Amino acid sequence: MARNIRKGDLVQVIAGKGRKEKLTGKVLRILTKENRVLVEGVNVRRKNIKPTQANPQGGVVDKEMPIHISNVAPVADGKPTRVRFENRKDGSKVRIAVRTGQVIGTELRKARD
């Protein structure tokens, strides 16, 4: 299945916790086997860390936890949008925001020489 979201994209939460606040953030990582994404500043949990040699103090750390990829949508002009894929005449493949018609991110496939 084609992935509409890639690492580095700006996304907005459209379902689940954070939907009412319209939380947005940058995708830090995609977990393909679990169909989940890590989004900066979304689904933050507090985690207790034991003291170690690297961190002798220990303490409490805020950590982003993954959310399902279907609960986020790419953002175009501040609003969530669907994504369309387009094959261009030069052989390149790009993602296009349905709402605005703009290209999202970089090419998925380079143009033929």
Buried (B, 14 or more C-beta within 10 A) or exposed (E): EEEBBBEEBBBBBBEEEBEEEEBBBBBBEBEEEEEBBBBBEBBBEEEEEEEEEEEEEEEEEEEBEBBEBBBBBBBBEEEBBEBEEEEEEEEBEBBBBEBEEEEBBEBBEEEEE
